[in-house]
Amino acid sequence: MTKYCLTVACPTKRGIVAAIANYLADQGCNITDSSQFDDTLTGQFFMRVSFASQEGKDLATLEKDFAATAKAFAMTASFHDEAEKMKVVIMVSRFGHCLNDLLYRTRIGALPIEIVAVISNHMDYQKVVVNHDIPFHCIKVTKENKPVAEAAIMRVVEDAGAELIVLARYMQILSDEMCKKMSGRIINIHHSFLPSFKGANPYKQAYERGVKLIGATSHYVTADLDEGPIIEQDTIRVTHAQSAEDYVSLGRDVESQVLARAIHAHIHRRVFLNGNKTVVFPASPGSYASERMG
């Protein structure tokens, strides 16, 4: 049996779930997992359905035959093959903890993606990336060449057929144009503190202020710096007995974990944009059996 998933977003209306269930049953499909959310504030409905096609119907046929149902409910609907790995481009600067974590998770099958390229504005991780048989592209970025550099980045993304860009501690600000072009397809990771510390050394600032919680936030990139719709967050406790270096080490761990979980949710089509925020459906029971996420 071929396993697919269907994602749906549309205005709230009675009968949506029944229409989807009936359609899949009529097509000889068996639903294996289903999540839905009705946002009463925005009047929007979101649903993700995993199902098996017992009659071997292909995606194109399923999508074509679903068009009438989608039109009746003004749905934005997409069918996906759950066995197909999403193509991803990773971008990194000089902090390599997230990059190395993603390379490892991908290699052991914990993160089922195809890393089609790594782009950096430095040469630090060329050897690491090439040793994983992944193309490495060093694209320098300055104030003067930014448009040219971003055009080169987009050529890599498009030539590789990538569906997602991951900023694994990439320390260059992307242009508004690139953010809009790749809307909902660029994921970033950054530290999260209360109070918020910005600048070159946030962990040192946090240590000097006696912060008791440090964490990380992974979000979609928008033109508003670090203010895009949030996908995943986590925190870890620290105490007065720990050093500024401990803060950095613990911060790197939580950043790596949060970014990996955000990517995992995105590639499994569990994240829906809902205005300035997201709807993130939990992974189904047993889905981590072969994909253990730390």
C-alpha positions in Angstrom: 0.0 0.0 0.0 1.1 3.5 -0.8 1.0 6.0 2.1 0.0 9.6 1.4 -1.1 12.6 3.4 -3.6 15.3 2.6 -3.3 18.9 4.1 -6.3 21.2 4.0 -6.8 24.9 5.0 -10.1 26.6 4.4 -12.8 28.8 5.9 -14.8 27.0 8.7 -17.9 25.3 7.4 -20.0 22.4 8.5 -19.3 19.1 6.7 -15.6 19.4 5.9 -14.4 16.4 7.8 -17.3 14.2 6.5 -16.6 15.3 2.9 -12.9 14.4 3.2 -13.6 11.1 4.9 -16.2 10.1 2.3 -14.0 11.1 -0.6 -11.1 9.0 0.7 -13.4 6.0 1.4 -14.8 6.3 -2.1 -11.3 6.2 -3.5 -10.5 3.0 -1.7 -8.3 4.7 0.9 -8.0 3.9 4.6 -7.3 6.8 7.0 -4.5 6.0 9.4 -4.1 9.3 11.3 -6.0 12.6 11.4 -5.6 15.9 13.1 -7.8 19.0 12.8 -8.2 22.5 14.3 -11.0 25.0 14.0 -9.8 28.5 14.8 -12.9 30.3 16.1 -11.1 33.6 16.1 -10.0 33.7 12.5 -12.8 31.4 11.1 -10.2 29.1 9.6 -10.1 25.4 9.6 -7.0 23.2 9.3 -6.6 19.5 8.8 -4.0 16.9 8.1 -4.9 13.3 7.1 -2.6 10.3 6.7 -4.0 7.5 4.6 -3.1 4.4 2.7 -4.3 3.9 -0.9 -5.3 0.2 -1.0 -6.1 0.4 -4.7 -2.8 2.0 -5.6 -4.1 5.3 -6.9 -1.5 7.9 -7.7 -1.3 11.4 -6.3 -2.2 13.1 -9.6 -5.5 11.1 -9.8 -6.4 11.7 -6.2 -5.7 15.4 -6.5 -7.6 15.8 -9.7 -10.7 13.9 -8.4 -10.6 15.9 -5.2 -10.9 19.2 -7.1 -14.7 19.4 -6.8 -14.7 18.9 -3.1 -11.9 21.4 -2.6 -13.9 24.0 -4.7 -17.1 23.4 -2.7 -15.3 24.3 0.5 -12.8 26.9 -0.9 -10.0 24.7 0.2 -6.3 25.0 -0.2 -5.5 21.3 -0.4 -2.4 19.3 -1.2 -1.6 15.6 -1.5 1.9 14.3 -0.6 3.7 11.0 -0.8 4.9 10.3 2.8 7.8 8.2 1.5 9.2 11.1 -0.6 12.0 13.0 1.2 11.9 16.8 1.1 15.0 18.4 -0.6 16.6 20.9 1.8 19.4 23.5 1.5 21.2 24.4 4.7 22.9 27.7 5.3 25.5 28.3 8.0 28.1 30.8 9.0 30.7 30.0 11.7 28.7 28.3 14.5 28.4 24.7 13.3 26.5 22.9 16.1 23.2 23.0 14.3 24.7 22.0 11.0 26.6 19.0 12.5 23.5 17.9 14.3 21.4 18.0 11.2 24.0 16.1 9.2 24.1 13.4 11.9 20.3 13.1 12.2 20.0 12.9 8.5 22.7 10.2 8.2 21.1 7.9 10.8 17.6 8.4 9.4 16.3 10.4 12.4 15.5 13.3 10.1 14.2 12.0 6.7 15.3 14.8 4.4 17.7 15.0 1.4 20.3 17.7 2.0 21.0 18.8 -1.6 23.4 21.6 -0.7 25.1 23.6 2.1 25.7 27.3 1.6 28.0 29.3 3.8 29.6 32.8 3.7 32.8 31.2 5.1 34.9 28.1 4.3 35.0 26.6 7.9 32.7 23.6 7.2 33.6 22.8 3.6 35.5 19.6 4.6 32.7 18.4 6.9 30.1 18.9 4.3 32.1 17.4 1.4 32.8 14.3 3.6 29.1 13.7 3.7 29.0 13.8 -0.1 27.0 17.0 -0.1 27.7 19.9 -2.5 29.3 22.9 -0.6 28.9 26.5 -1.9 30.9 29.4 -0.3 29.1 32.6 -1.2 30.6 35.7 0.4 28.1 38.4 1.4 29.0 42.1 1.8 26.9 45.2 1.8 28.1 45.9 -1.7 27.4 42.5 -3.3 24.3 41.4 -1.3 21.9 41.4 -4.3 24.4 39.4 -6.4 25.1 37.0 -3.5 21.4 36.4 -2.9 20.9 35.7 -6.6 23.7 33.1 -6.4 22.0 31.6 -3.4 18.7 31.3 -5.2 20.4 29.7 -8.2 21.7 27.0 -5.9 18.3 26.5 -4.3 16.5 26.4 -7.6 19.0 24.2 -9.5 18.9 21.7 -6.6 15.1 21.6 -6.6 15.1 22.5 -2.9 11.7 23.0 -1.2 13.1 24.3 2.1 16.0 26.5 3.3 17.2 26.0 6.8 19.3 28.8 8.4 21.4 26.8 10.8 23.0 29.8 12.5 23.5 31.7 9.3 24.4 35.2 10.4 23.4 37.2 7.4 20.1 39.0 7.2 18.1 38.0 4.2 16.5 40.7 2.0 12.8 41.4 2.0 12.6 40.1 -1.5 14.1 36.7 -0.7 11.9 36.4 2.4 8.8 37.0 0.3 9.8 34.8 -2.5 10.5 31.9 -0.1 7.6 32.7 2.3 6.9 29.7 4.5 9.9 27.8 3.1 12.8 29.3 5.2 13.2 28.1 8.8 15.5 29.9 11.3 16.8 29.2 14.8 17.8 31.7 17.4 18.3 31.9 21.2 15.4 32.9 23.5 15.9 34.8 26.7 13.8 36.7 29.2 14.8 39.5 29.2 15.8 39.6 25.6 19.5 40.1 24.8 20.7 41.1 21.4 24.2 41.6 20.0 27.3 39.5 19.5 27.4 37.8 22.9 23.9 37.2 24.3 24.9 34.2 26.5 27.4 36.4 28.3 24.8 39.1 28.8 22.4 36.4 30.1 25.0 35.1 32.5 25.7 38.6 33.8 22.0 39.2 34.5 21.5 35.9 36.3 19.0 34.5 33.9 17.5 31.2 35.1 16.0 30.0 31.9 17.7 29.9 28.5 16.1 28.5 25.4 15.6 28.6 21.6 13.0 29.5 19.1 12.6 28.2 15.6 10.4 30.1 13.2 9.6 30.9 9.6 11.6 33.8 8.2 9.8 37.0 7.3 10.9 40.5 6.5 10.4 41.3 10.2 13.7 40.1 11.7 13.3 37.2 14.1 9.5 37.9 14.3 8.2 35.2 11.9 5.5 32.6 12.8 6.9 30.4 15.5 7.1 26.6 14.9 8.9 25.2 17.9 10.4 26.4 21.2 12.1 24.9 24.3 13.9 26.0 27.4 16.5 24.6 29.9 17.1 25.7 33.5 20.5 27.2 34.5 21.7 28.2 38.0 24.1 30.7 39.6 26.7 27.9 39.9 27.1 27.6 36.1 29.5 29.6 34.1 29.0 31.7 31.0 30.6 28.9 29.0 28.0 26.5 30.4 25.3 28.8 29.2 26.8 28.6 25.7 27.1 24.8 25.7 23.6 24.3 27.0 22.3 26.9 24.6 23.8 25.1 21.6 22.2 21.8 22.7 18.7 23.3 23.0 19.1 25.3 19.7 20.0 22.0 17.8 17.1 20.1 19.3 14.5 22.9 18.6 15.6 23.4 15.0 15.5 19.6 14.3 12.0 19.3 15.7 10.8 22.3 13.7 12.2 20.8 10.5 10.7 17.4 11.4 7.2 19.1 11.8 7.6 21.0 8.5 8.7 18.1 6.3 5.8 15.9 7.6 3.4 18.7 6.6 2.3 19.2 10.2 2.7 23.0 10.2 0.1 25.4 8.8 0.5 29.2 8.6 -2.3 31.0 10.4 -1.7 34.7 10.0 1.2 35.7 12.2 1.3 32.3 14.0 1.2 28.7 13.2 -0.9 25.6 13.8 1.4 22.7 14.5 -0.2 19.2 14.7 1.6 16.7 17.0 3.3 13.7 15.5 1.2 10.6 15.4 1.9 7.8 18.0 4.7 5.5 16.8 5.9 8.0 14.1 9.2 8.3 16.0 9.9 4.6 16.0 12.5 5.0 13.3 13.0 8.7 13.6 14.1 9.4 17.2 14.4 13.2 17.7 16.5 14.2 20.7 
